[in-house]
Amino acid sequence: MQFLHAHLLSVVIFFPMLSTLLAFFMSDQASRAYAIVIALIELLLVLLLWHGFDIQTAGMQFEEMKELIYQIGVNYHVGVDGIALFLLLLNAIVVLLCVIYVKEHRKDFAICLLLLEGILMGVFSSLNMIFFYAFWEISLLPVLYLIGRFGRNHKIYSGMKFFLYTFLASLCMLLGILYIGHDYANSYGMMSFDILDWYQLNFSSEVKTWLFVAFLIGIAVKIPLFPLHTWLPYAYSNAPTLGSVMLSALLSKMGTYALLRFLLPLFPELSEIYLTPIAIAALCMIIYGGFLAYAQKDLKTLIAYSSFSHMGVVVLGVFSFNIEGISGAVFMMFAHGVIVMGLFLLAGILEERTSSLEIARFGSVAKSAPIFAAFFMIVLMANVGMPLSIGFVGEFLSLLGFFATYPLLAIIAGTSIILSAIYMLTSYKDVFFGNLKTGNNQISVFEDLNAREVGVLSVILALILILGIYPKALLKPIEQGSRQLLEVIEIRSLPFLGSLDTKIKEVSYVNR
């Protein structure tokens, strides 16, 4: 027990990955039950982290460090703050619900999901950039396997496009990481790849722009930021249901997390200088993604573009440079993960029952499956930002924070709510209340949700409603992490731009 307390974060990272070794020797049926137990234990461990997290303490908590290769600055260094903590929680919740939901190829999905869970725990808690980059790249492999083996339509093409885009873009970030490690050695006489050490560096004007671009490219493709999004509709749409869930609910959050952990604090002055083009790119995600979603005839592709559109709001919140916006962006990462998981699971159920996701083929589904229709409506309303739902809180705070930075762009970005309502409600009307197509007997005998599906979706609905009504449980720790991040940005920006508006407000909207 003492070991667990001292190394709790390391256990959270490596427990699910090591647990996959036993799953290789299990039957298909046993592996699913085993994965549920492991994922449940992992969630309890993350909740233990949350219970022990002190929101009054500044800096990283549950920090562990062990020197591995001292000569080149490769150390095992992990820790969490209020920003990373709830991405760990989101990861644990999503994976547990996924392993409960999985129906076919249980062993393959159990291994991939548990492996990916541990890898993402490493991504969100690594403070050494070599370990971070290793986890960042390895996370591609389980998803590539899921798409390539269990995807639909052009699955090989979709998987390879996803892999090549993200892998090649990440190589740019690797070059930046290696250069900064070398630059640290020139400044301090020894190499270090710890991000907390890098916060002490002042980069020369000749290279900092190139470093900023290198990190931005690697991160932007992962989000993905417009116009580097062309892999998204293929990967999201052609992945199996649980592959789409992992991509949209978790892997996209790696990019926005990296913006907060690395890009903004390492390059605060350049983040402010290039704020306008990045904000315009995020605005294009919101507007362009919304129109693309409206034009889709395939329900899964519609959800993919909807996810793309909402991630644009997260990017705006990140670049607001104030507590409200950044706290809202982190909260929206969690909220978006929960909501998009629900949407893709519901779309997957529809595809399983009818072998199609073409919106025009459906109609009157609500008559055959009223429970399914009710669940879909609640998740849909959260996606469009209905008040008292989890989707409203993060979107409102993100736009509120960005309004203080760019009022006009924030107002335009607010149209995302209108666009979301148009394409989501239109598709819902067509699928659930449209005229039943002649000869489509699958709809007339459409089976309503079974007990397992109701159980998984009920957890999602509980999160949507409880955290929509009482978001303070998440916002208080998130605010502490956001405040600390802004302090780092403010200190690092002073030698360059004294006008950078990162002053922390005394009155917090969270406490109002």
C-alpha positions as CSV (number, residue, x, y, z in Angstrom):
1,M,0.0,0.0,0.0
2,Q,2.9,2.3,0.8
3,F,4.4,1.6,-2.7
4,L,1.1,2.4,-4.3
5,H,0.8,5.7,-2.6
6,A,4.4,6.7,-3.4
7,H,4.2,5.6,-7.1
8,L,0.5,6.0,-7.8
9,L,0.9,7.9,-11.0
10,S,3.4,5.4,-12.4
11,V,0.9,2.6,-11.5
12,V,-1.8,4.5,-13.4
13,I,0.5,4.7,-16.5
14,F,1.8,1.2,-16.6
15,F,-0.9,-1.0,-15.0
16,P,-3.2,-1.1,-18.1
17,M,-0.2,-1.7,-20.5
18,L,1.3,-4.5,-18.5
19,S,-2.2,-6.0,-18.0
20,T,-2.5,-6.6,-21.7
21,L,0.2,-9.3,-21.5
22,L,-2.2,-11.7,-19.8
23,A,-5.0,-10.9,-22.3
24,F,-3.0,-12.4,-25.1
25,F,-3.4,-15.9,-23.5
26,M,-7.1,-15.6,-22.8
27,S,-10.1,-16.6,-24.8
28,D,-12.2,-14.1,-26.7
29,Q,-15.0,-14.1,-24.1
30,A,-12.7,-14.1,-21.0
31,S,-10.6,-11.3,-22.4
32,R,-13.6,-8.9,-22.4
33,A,-14.4,-9.6,-18.7
34,Y,-10.7,-9.3,-17.8
35,A,-10.5,-5.9,-19.7
36,I,-13.6,-4.6,-17.8
37,V,-12.0,-5.5,-14.4
38,I,-8.7,-3.9,-15.4
39,A,-10.4,-0.7,-16.7
40,L,-12.5,-0.5,-13.6
41,I,-9.4,-0.8,-11.4
42,E,-7.7,1.9,-13.5
43,L,-10.6,4.2,-13.0
44,L,-10.5,3.7,-9.3
45,L,-6.8,4.5,-9.3
46,V,-7.5,7.8,-11.2
47,L,-10.2,8.6,-8.7
48,L,-7.7,8.1,-6.0
49,L,-5.4,10.6,-7.7
50,W,-8.3,13.0,-7.8
51,H,-9.1,12.4,-4.1
52,G,-5.4,13.1,-3.2
53,F,-5.1,16.2,-5.4
54,D,-4.7,19.4,-3.5
55,I,-6.2,22.3,-5.3
56,Q,-4.5,24.8,-3.0
57,T,-1.0,23.6,-4.0
58,A,0.8,25.1,-6.9
59,G,3.0,23.1,-9.2
60,M,3.0,19.5,-10.3
61,Q,1.6,16.9,-7.9
62,F,2.2,13.1,-7.6
63,E,5.6,13.9,-9.2
64,E,8.1,11.1,-9.7
65,M,11.5,11.4,-11.2
66,K,14.2,8.8,-11.9
67,E,17.4,9.4,-13.8
68,L,17.8,6.9,-16.7
69,I,20.4,8.3,-19.2
70,Y,21.9,11.3,-17.4
71,Q,24.4,12.1,-20.1
72,I,21.7,13.0,-22.6
73,G,19.0,14.2,-20.2
74,V,16.6,11.3,-20.5
75,N,14.8,10.9,-17.2
76,Y,11.6,9.3,-16.2
77,H,9.7,12.3,-14.9
78,V,5.9,12.4,-14.5
79,G,3.4,14.6,-12.7
80,V,0.0,16.1,-13.0
81,D,-1.7,19.4,-12.5
82,G,-5.3,20.5,-12.7
83,I,-5.2,20.4,-16.5
84,A,-3.8,16.9,-16.9
85,L,-5.8,15.4,-14.0
86,F,-9.1,15.4,-15.8
87,L,-7.7,14.2,-19.0
88,L,-6.6,11.2,-17.1
89,L,-10.1,10.9,-15.7
90,L,-11.6,11.2,-19.2
91,N,-9.3,8.6,-20.5
92,A,-10.2,6.1,-17.7
93,I,-14.0,6.7,-18.2
94,V,-13.9,6.4,-22.0
95,V,-11.9,3.2,-22.0
96,L,-14.0,1.5,-19.3
97,L,-17.2,2.3,-21.2
98,C,-15.7,1.1,-24.4
99,V,-14.6,-2.3,-23.0
100,I,-18.1,-2.7,-21.6
101,Y,-19.7,-1.9,-24.9
102,V,-17.4,-4.0,-27.2
103,K,-19.4,-6.8,-28.9
104,E,-17.2,-8.5,-31.5
105,H,-13.5,-9.3,-31.7
106,R,-13.4,-8.8,-27.9
107,K,-9.8,-9.9,-27.4
108,D,-8.4,-7.6,-30.1
109,F,-10.3,-4.6,-28.9
110,A,-9.6,-5.4,-25.2
111,I,-5.8,-5.5,-25.9
112,C,-5.9,-2.3,-28.1
113,L,-8.0,-0.3,-25.7
114,L,-6.0,-1.2,-22.6
115,L,-2.7,-0.6,-24.3
116,L,-4.0,2.8,-25.6
117,E,-5.2,3.7,-22.2
118,G,-1.8,3.3,-20.6
119,I,-0.1,5.1,-23.5
120,L,-2.4,8.1,-23.2
121,M,-1.9,8.2,-19.4
122,G,1.8,8.6,-20.3
123,V,1.1,11.3,-22.8
124,F,-0.9,13.4,-20.3
125,S,1.5,13.0,-17.4
126,S,5.0,12.9,-18.9
127,L,7.2,15.9,-18.1
128,N,10.2,14.6,-20.0
129,M,9.9,15.3,-23.6
130,I,11.6,12.1,-24.8
131,F,9.1,10.0,-22.9
132,F,6.3,12.3,-24.0
133,Y,7.3,11.9,-27.7
134,A,7.6,8.2,-27.3
135,F,4.1,7.9,-25.9
136,W,2.8,10.4,-28.5
137,E,4.0,8.3,-31.4
138,I,3.2,4.8,-30.0
139,S,-0.4,5.9,-29.6
140,L,-0.8,5.7,-33.3
141,L,-0.2,2.0,-33.5
142,P,-3.3,0.6,-31.7
143,V,-5.6,3.0,-33.6
144,L,-3.9,2.1,-36.9
145,Y,-4.5,-1.6,-36.2
146,L,-8.2,-1.0,-35.3
147,I,-8.8,1.0,-38.5
148,G,-6.9,-1.3,-40.8
149,R,-8.4,-4.5,-39.5
150,F,-11.9,-3.7,-38.4
151,G,-12.7,-0.5,-40.3
152,R,-15.2,-0.1,-43.1
153,N,-15.1,1.0,-46.8
154,H,-11.5,2.3,-47.6
155,K,-10.1,1.2,-44.3
156,I,-6.5,0.6,-45.4
157,Y,-6.3,3.9,-47.2
158,S,-7.9,5.7,-44.2
159,G,-5.6,4.1,-41.7
160,M,-2.4,4.9,-43.7
161,K,-3.5,8.5,-44.3
162,F,-4.1,8.9,-40.6
163,F,-0.8,7.4,-39.7
164,L,1.4,9.2,-42.3
165,Y,-0.2,12.6,-41.6
166,T,0.3,12.4,-37.9
167,F,3.6,10.6,-37.9
168,L,5.3,12.9,-40.4
169,A,4.0,16.0,-38.8
170,S,5.3,14.7,-35.4
171,L,8.8,14.4,-36.9
172,C,8.9,18.2,-37.1
173,M,8.1,18.4,-33.4
174,L,10.9,15.8,-32.8
175,L,13.4,18.0,-34.5
176,G,12.3,20.9,-32.3
177,I,12.6,18.7,-29.2
178,L,16.2,17.6,-30.0
179,Y,17.2,21.2,-30.8
180,I,15.9,22.6,-27.5
181,G,17.7,19.8,-25.6
182,H,20.9,20.7,-27.3
183,D,20.3,24.4,-26.7
184,Y,19.7,23.7,-23.0
185,A,23.1,21.9,-22.9
186,N,24.8,25.0,-24.4
187,S,23.2,27.2,-21.8
188,Y,23.6,25.1,-18.7
189,G,26.4,22.6,-19.5
190,M,24.2,19.5,-19.5
191,M,21.4,18.2,-21.6
192,S,17.8,18.1,-20.3
193,F,14.5,17.2,-21.9
194,D,12.4,18.1,-18.9
195,I,9.7,20.6,-19.8
196,L,10.0,22.3,-16.4
197,D,13.7,23.0,-17.1
198,W,12.9,24.3,-20.6
199,Y,10.6,26.9,-19.0
200,Q,13.9,28.6,-17.9
201,L,15.2,29.0,-21.4
202,N,15.1,32.1,-23.5
203,F,15.5,31.1,-27.2
204,S,17.4,33.3,-29.6
205,S,15.3,35.2,-32.1
206,E,17.0,33.4,-35.0
207,V,15.6,30.0,-34.1
208,K,12.5,30.5,-31.9
209,T,10.2,31.1,-34.9
210,W,11.3,27.8,-36.5
211,L,10.9,26.0,-33.2
212,F,7.4,27.4,-32.8
213,V,6.5,26.3,-36.3
214,A,7.9,22.8,-35.7
215,F,5.9,22.3,-32.6
216,L,2.8,23.9,-34.1
217,I,2.8,21.5,-37.1
218,G,3.2,18.4,-35.0
219,I,0.4,19.5,-32.7
220,A,-2.0,21.0,-35.3
221,V,-2.3,17.8,-37.3
222,K,-3.2,15.9,-34.2
223,I,-6.1,18.3,-33.2
224,P,-6.5,18.7,-36.3
225,L,-6.3,22.4,-37.0
226,F,-7.6,23.7,-40.3
227,P,-6.4,23.2,-43.1
228,L,-4.4,20.1,-41.8
229,H,-7.6,18.1,-41.2
230,T,-8.0,16.2,-44.5
231,W,-7.2,12.9,-42.8
232,L,-10.0,13.3,-40.3
233,P,-13.2,12.4,-42.3
234,Y,-11.5,9.2,-43.6
235,A,-10.2,8.0,-40.2
236,Y,-13.2,9.0,-38.1
237,S,-15.8,7.7,-40.6
238,N,-14.1,4.5,-41.7
239,A,-12.8,3.4,-38.3
240,P,-14.9,0.9,-36.3
241,T,-17.2,2.5,-33.8
242,L,-14.8,2.2,-30.8
243,G,-11.9,3.4,-33.0
244,S,-13.9,6.5,-33.9
245,V,-14.6,7.0,-30.1
246,M,-10.9,6.8,-29.2
247,L,-9.9,9.1,-32.1
248,S,-12.4,11.8,-31.3
249,A,-12.8,11.5,-27.6
250,L,-9.1,11.1,-26.6
251,L,-6.5,11.3,-29.3
252,S,-7.7,14.8,-30.5
253,K,-7.2,16.0,-26.9
254,M,-3.5,15.1,-27.2
255,G,-3.1,18.1,-29.5
256,T,-5.0,20.7,-27.4
257,Y,-3.2,19.4,-24.3
258,A,0.2,19.9,-26.0
259,L,-0.8,23.5,-26.9
260,L,-1.3,24.2,-23.2
261,R,1.6,22.2,-21.9
262,F,4.3,23.1,-24.5
263,L,3.5,25.7,-27.1
264,L,2.0,28.5,-25.0
265,P,4.5,28.4,-22.1
266,L,7.6,27.8,-24.3
267,F,6.7,30.4,-26.9
268,P,4.4,32.9,-25.2
269,E,5.5,35.9,-27.3
270,L,5.1,34.0,-30.6
271,S,1.8,32.6,-29.5
272,E,0.6,36.2,-29.0
273,I,2.1,37.3,-32.3
274,Y,0.5,34.5,-34.3
275,L,-2.8,34.6,-32.4
276,T,-4.7,36.1,-35.3
277,P,-3.9,33.5,-37.9
278,I,-4.4,30.7,-35.4
279,A,-7.7,32.2,-34.3
280,I,-8.9,32.5,-37.9
281,A,-7.9,28.8,-38.5
282,A,-10.0,27.8,-35.5
283,L,-12.8,30.0,-36.8
284,C,-12.6,28.1,-40.1
285,M,-12.9,24.9,-38.1
286,I,-16.1,26.1,-36.5
287,I,-17.8,27.6,-39.6
288,Y,-16.4,25.4,-42.3
289,G,-16.8,22.2,-40.2
290,G,-20.4,23.1,-39.5
291,F,-21.3,23.6,-43.1
292,L,-19.5,20.4,-44.1
293,A,-21.5,18.5,-41.3
294,Y,-24.7,19.9,-42.7
295,A,-23.9,18.7,-46.2
296,Q,-23.2,15.1,-45.2
297,K,-25.4,12.2,-46.1
298,D,-23.6,9.7,-43.8
299,L,-24.4,10.1,-40.1
300,K,-20.9,9.0,-38.9
301,T,-19.2,11.5,-41.2
302,L,-21.6,14.2,-40.0
303,I,-20.5,13.5,-36.4
304,A,-16.9,13.6,-37.5
305,Y,-17.2,17.1,-38.9
306,S,-19.2,18.1,-35.9
307,S,-16.3,17.0,-33.7
308,F,-13.9,19.0,-35.9
309,S,-16.1,22.1,-35.6
310,H,-16.3,21.9,-31.8
311,M,-12.6,21.4,-31.4
312,G,-12.2,24.9,-33.0
313,V,-13.9,26.3,-29.9
314,V,-11.4,24.6,-27.7
315,V,-8.5,26.1,-29.7
316,L,-10.1,29.6,-29.3
317,G,-10.3,29.0,-25.5
318,V,-6.7,28.0,-25.3
319,F,-5.5,31.1,-27.1
320,S,-7.7,33.4,-25.0
321,F,-4.8,34.0,-22.5
322,N,-7.1,34.3,-19.5
323,I,-8.4,31.9,-16.8
324,E,-12.0,31.8,-18.1
325,G,-11.0,30.8,-21.6
326,I,-8.3,28.3,-20.7
327,S,-10.4,26.7,-17.9
328,G,-13.3,26.6,-20.3
329,A,-11.1,24.9,-23.0
330,V,-10.0,22.2,-20.6
331,F,-13.5,21.6,-19.4
332,M,-14.7,21.5,-23.0
333,M,-12.0,18.9,-23.8
334,F,-13.6,16.7,-21.1
335,A,-17.2,17.5,-22.2
336,H,-16.4,17.0,-25.9
337,G,-14.9,13.6,-25.1
338,V,-18.0,12.5,-23.3
339,I,-20.5,13.8,-25.8
340,V,-18.7,12.6,-29.0
341,M,-18.3,9.2,-27.4
342,G,-22.1,9.1,-26.9
343,L,-22.8,10.2,-30.5
344,F,-20.4,7.6,-32.1
345,L,-21.8,4.8,-29.9
346,L,-25.3,5.7,-30.8
347,A,-24.4,5.9,-34.5
348,G,-22.6,2.5,-34.2
349,I,-25.8,1.0,-32.7
350,L,-27.8,2.3,-35.7
351,E,-25.2,0.8,-38.1
352,E,-25.3,-2.6,-36.3
353,R,-29.0,-2.8,-36.6
354,T,-29.4,-1.7,-40.2
355,S,-25.9,-2.1,-41.8
356,S,-26.1,1.5,-43.0
357,L,-25.5,5.0,-41.9
358,E,-27.0,6.8,-44.9
359,I,-29.4,9.3,-43.4
360,A,-31.8,9.1,-46.4
361,R,-32.4,5.5,-45.8
362,F,-33.9,6.0,-42.4
363,G,-37.2,7.3,-41.0
364,S,-39.6,6.7,-38.1
365,V,-36.9,5.0,-36.0
366,A,-38.4,6.7,-32.9
367,K,-41.6,4.6,-33.5
368,S,-39.7,1.3,-33.2
369,A,-37.1,2.4,-30.7
370,P,-38.3,5.2,-28.4
371,I,-35.6,4.7,-25.8
372,F,-32.9,4.8,-28.4
373,A,-34.5,8.0,-29.8
374,A,-34.6,9.6,-26.3
375,F,-30.9,8.9,-25.5
376,F,-29.9,10.2,-28.9
377,M,-31.9,13.4,-28.4
378,I,-30.3,14.2,-25.0
379,V,-26.7,13.6,-26.3
380,L,-27.5,15.6,-29.4
381,M,-28.8,18.6,-27.3
382,A,-25.6,18.5,-25.2
383,N,-23.6,18.6,-28.5
384,V,-25.4,21.8,-29.5
385,G,-24.6,23.4,-26.2
386,M,-28.0,23.2,-24.4
387,P,-27.9,25.0,-21.0
388,L,-27.6,22.7,-18.0
389,S,-25.7,20.2,-20.1
390,I,-22.0,19.6,-20.0
391,G,-21.6,20.9,-23.5
392,F,-22.8,24.4,-22.6
393,V,-20.4,25.1,-19.7
394,G,-17.1,24.6,-21.6
395,E,-18.3,26.3,-24.8
396,F,-19.6,29.3,-22.9
397,L,-16.5,29.8,-20.9
398,S,-14.2,29.3,-23.9
399,L,-16.1,31.9,-25.9
400,L,-16.4,34.2,-22.9
401,G,-12.6,34.1,-22.4
402,F,-11.9,34.6,-26.1
403,F,-14.3,37.5,-26.2
404,A,-12.0,39.4,-23.9
405,T,-9.2,38.9,-26.4
406,Y,-11.0,39.1,-29.8
407,P,-14.7,40.2,-29.4
408,L,-15.6,40.2,-33.0
409,L,-14.2,36.7,-33.7
410,A,-15.8,35.4,-30.5
411,I,-19.2,36.6,-31.7
412,I,-18.7,35.0,-35.1
413,A,-17.6,31.8,-33.4
414,G,-20.8,31.8,-31.4
415,T,-22.6,30.9,-34.6
416,S,-21.3,27.4,-33.9
417,I,-24.3,26.9,-31.6
418,I,-26.7,27.8,-34.4
419,L,-24.9,25.7,-37.0
420,S,-24.8,22.7,-34.6
421,A,-28.5,23.0,-33.9
422,I,-29.3,23.2,-37.7
423,Y,-27.4,20.1,-38.8
424,M,-27.9,18.0,-35.7
425,L,-31.7,18.6,-35.4
426,T,-32.2,18.2,-39.2
427,S,-30.5,14.9,-39.3
428,Y,-32.3,13.8,-36.1
429,K,-35.7,14.7,-37.7
430,D,-34.9,12.7,-40.8
431,V,-33.6,9.6,-39.0
432,F,-36.2,9.4,-36.2
433,F,-39.3,11.1,-37.5
434,G,-39.0,11.2,-41.2
435,N,-41.2,9.2,-43.5
436,L,-40.4,5.5,-43.5
437,K,-38.8,4.5,-46.8
438,T,-40.6,1.9,-48.8
439,G,-39.2,-1.5,-48.6
440,N,-36.9,-0.7,-45.6
441,N,-38.2,-3.4,-43.3
442,Q,-35.2,-3.1,-41.0
443,I,-36.6,0.1,-39.5
444,S,-40.1,-1.3,-38.8
445,V,-38.5,-4.1,-36.8
446,F,-35.7,-2.0,-35.3
447,E,-34.6,-3.4,-32.0
448,D,-34.5,-0.9,-29.1
449,L,-31.5,-0.6,-26.7
450,N,-30.5,-3.7,-24.7
451,A,-29.5,-3.7,-21.1
452,R,-25.7,-3.3,-21.8
453,E,-26.3,-0.4,-24.2
454,V,-28.6,1.3,-21.8
455,G,-26.0,0.9,-19.0
456,V,-23.2,2.5,-21.0
457,L,-25.3,5.3,-22.4
458,S,-26.8,6.0,-18.9
459,V,-23.3,6.7,-17.6
460,I,-22.8,9.2,-20.4
461,L,-26.1,10.9,-19.8
462,A,-25.4,11.1,-16.1
463,L,-22.1,12.9,-16.8
464,I,-23.8,15.2,-19.3
465,L,-26.4,16.3,-16.8
466,I,-24.6,16.2,-13.5
467,L,-21.5,18.1,-14.7
468,G,-23.8,20.4,-16.7
469,I,-25.7,21.3,-13.6
470,Y,-22.8,21.3,-11.2
471,P,-19.5,21.9,-13.2
472,K,-17.6,23.2,-10.2
473,A,-16.4,19.7,-9.2
474,L,-14.2,19.9,-12.3
475,L,-13.7,23.6,-12.7
476,K,-12.0,24.2,-9.3
477,P,-9.0,22.0,-9.9
478,I,-8.9,23.0,-13.6
479,E,-8.8,26.7,-12.6
480,Q,-5.8,26.0,-10.4
481,G,-3.9,24.5,-13.3
482,S,-4.9,27.3,-15.6
483,R,-3.8,29.9,-13.1
484,Q,-0.4,28.2,-12.8
485,L,0.0,28.0,-16.6
486,L,-0.8,31.7,-17.0
487,E,1.8,32.6,-14.4
488,V,4.4,30.7,-16.4
489,I,3.3,32.4,-19.6
490,E,3.4,35.8,-17.9
491,I,6.9,35.4,-16.5
492,R,8.3,34.0,-19.7
493,S,6.7,36.8,-21.8
494,L,8.1,39.7,-19.8
495,P,11.5,39.8,-21.5
496,F,9.8,39.9,-24.9
497,L,6.4,41.5,-24.7
498,G,5.5,43.4,-21.6
499,S,2.1,44.1,-23.1
500,L,0.9,40.5,-23.4
501,D,-2.3,40.4,-21.5
502,T,-2.0,37.4,-19.2
503,K,-2.7,39.1,-15.9
504,I,-4.6,36.8,-13.7
505,K,-7.9,38.2,-12.5
506,E,-8.6,38.3,-8.8
507,V,-12.2,37.4,-9.1
508,S,-12.8,34.0,-10.6
509,Y,-15.9,33.2,-12.6
510,V,-15.8,29.7,-11.2
511,N,-16.6,31.0,-7.7
512,R,-19.4,33.2,-8.8
